[in-house]
Structures are given as structure tokens and as C-alpha cells.
Amino acid sequence: MARRPTIKDIARQAGVSESAVSFALNGRPGVSQDTRARIRRVAEQLGWQPNSAARALSGERSGAVGLVLARPAHTLGVESFFLQLVSGIQEVLSAARTALLFQVVEDIDAECAVYRRWWAERRVDGVLVVDPRTSDPRPALLEALALPAVTIGEALSPADGDGEGDGDGDRADPAAARPALPSLVPSAAPSSVLSSVRADDAGAMAQVLEHLHRLGHRRIVHVAGLPGLAHTVRRMESLRTEAARRGLGPDQVRSVLTDYSDAEGAAATRRVLAEPEPPTALVYDNDVMAVAGSGVAAELGIPVPGRLSIVAWDDSALCRVTHPRLTALVRDTAGFGRLAAEELLAVLAGDPPGVRISEQPRLEPRESTAPPPAHTEP
């Protein structure tokens, strides 16, 4: 195994003392500009990199940010959303010479444990937080750790998640919901270090329902993702609101929950199509479930769009190569990732936490949506 170059190697090659190398590489005064440039040139030629553990002990930045996914592992291999999101994140971080530390865990408790460990080890300078939940322990934990973070998506408080409120704008004390922290967490009240980037899920759902309603659909089922995720709740709430606005009740328009996988999407499709009055349109929370649902319809002899219209929430190559091509919401997922990474780097550079809004998705009608059977335009 090749030996990593050391400060001693750089000093020998550059013809200077080890202390001069330390001063030059750490940006400290004590060496001339010419000497500093020569030392850095030699360090680059030798492939020297600072030791992350030593840098952490000195209080310097780690040069890395973290991303933890608490999702069932079997759903990540087939869903294009996270691949596109991470590609956008990585594009910005690579340009800034910042590493991305990535980990997949089983649940939210394990995710919080990773944040505590990363904080204690000074492994990352900040984190990107995905899948905001309706009752989410992570914002309070990250604030208590004073670990800069950007939430990708709009988090809901418990008061928002139950759909009810007293109307006076009051909220429960956030401290009451904070998780128990290890003794190594600072006891002082933390200041907010959280930013967010948000997508207009409500507006996107309004586009979808308007399209289907205009075609004449009155029995619509939304095949939703994981329960408890803030964006799942937002989409379901928006579906109910938009349906009620058009005079459609919960017996006509409703949501069913899945885990985002093709297997669950197919199973949900079979269940709703076997009902006495099956839906004439299905809206799927991702492209994989939509393609699986289209396959189930074909298996059951239900023509798309002749008897069943299908809409996918996320557009992808799958939607465009399936026959018929699937109507889908087109959004710049990689751009969403770039926006999140830019916001985190800005916070790490000293900017105050803020909120950024991603580009509005647009519905792309294709061959999978049409008027339901026997429908005539008014």
C-alpha cells in the first residue's frame, strides 16, 4: 500500500523546516509568499491532503456536508428522484471542492443518531435534510447541536399535520417536543441554524386535478407515498381541497398510502380497480408506481387511456418510453438539489438561514390521459 505523504516529506522536498510547511499549509503568517507558494506546489505534487481528524481537533472546517436517507432500502434502487437530487447536490459541492458524506439508515431514530455522531466527531460542517415529517424530531436536534442544515421540502408542525387548529395562530412550545440529547450537547438555548428549499406540492396537485376534471373525470384515486411525510400530507390535503372546490366528495376523490415501490403501487392499483365503482383516473406519487400501475391495467385488460387515465407525479425516461407515454409533472429535480446545496454553502459562508422556492412544476399532458368513457364535454 502506498504511504501517504507527510509534512516531513513536503519539508524535505521543498528544502524548508516542518514548521514552515505547517505555517504555509494552514494559512498562518511566518513565511514569505514565494516560500508559501513553493510549499503548496510541492504538497500538490506529492498528493498531500490534510488529516480530517487533526483538522477537526483544531476547530477547522471538515470540508464535507452530510446527507442521510431514512427510507426502506428497496425503494431507493428503483426511484429516480433521489438520483437526480443527489446529482444536482454533487454538481454544486464538487465545484466548491466540498465532499458529500452519504448514508442510508432504516428509520428516523437511526438518522438522528448519525447526526449526533457526525457532530461529536466533527465529520461534517452541515447537513441536507430530506423527507420532512409531520412530527419531526430533527429540526430541534440540529438546532440543539448548532449544526447548520437545509431542509429539502417544507416541514409541518404537529398542529399543521392534524388538519385542525384554534385559529389564533398559537403553536405548542417547540421545546416540549425536543428529543432527549446526550450530555455532550451544549445546554445553552440554540439559535436557529435551519434553512429550507421548498416545492409547491399544493400548486402541482391543483394542476393535476384541474387537468383531469376538465377531461371529465369524477372518480379519481391518488396513490400516495409514505405516510407521515410532509409532502405526502400536503398533496393529500391539496387533493381534498381542489376536489371540494369542484364539488367532489371523499367518496369520489381520495388517497391511498404506499411505500413508493413498484410492488406497492401495483398492489394499490389492483385493489382500487377491483372496487364496484373503480376510479377512471389514477394519480401516482412517483414514476415507478405509475409505470407499475399501467402494467396492472394492461394485465387486467383495462385500456389506458380508453377506460383509465394515469398521471405520474415525477417525469422521467420511464414515463416517456412506456406505451402509452404517461402524462407527468415535469420539474427540475437536479435543480432542486443544486438550490439546496447552494443554500447550505451560503449558510456555511456566513449568510443567515433563509427559504428558497424551487421552480414551479408543470404538467405535461401525454397519451395516458383522455376523457373517461361516455363523457361528453358540456
FENSUL-V841147 format. One record per helix or strand of 3 or more residues. SS is the DSSP state (h for helix, s for strand). FROM is the first residue (numbers start at 1). LEN is the number of residues. If there is no record, write none. Layout:
# FENSUL-V841147
SS;FROM;LEN  SS;FROM;LEN
This chain:
# FENSUL-V841147
h;7;8  h;18;8  h;33;14  h;52;6  s;64;7  h;73;4  h;80;16  s;99;7  h;108;14  s;126;4  h;138;8  s;148;5  h;158;4  h;174;4  s;194;5  h;201;15  s;220;5  h;230;16  s;253;5  h;262;12  s;281;4  h;287;13  s;309;4  h;317;5  s;327;4  h;333;16  s;355;3  s;362;3
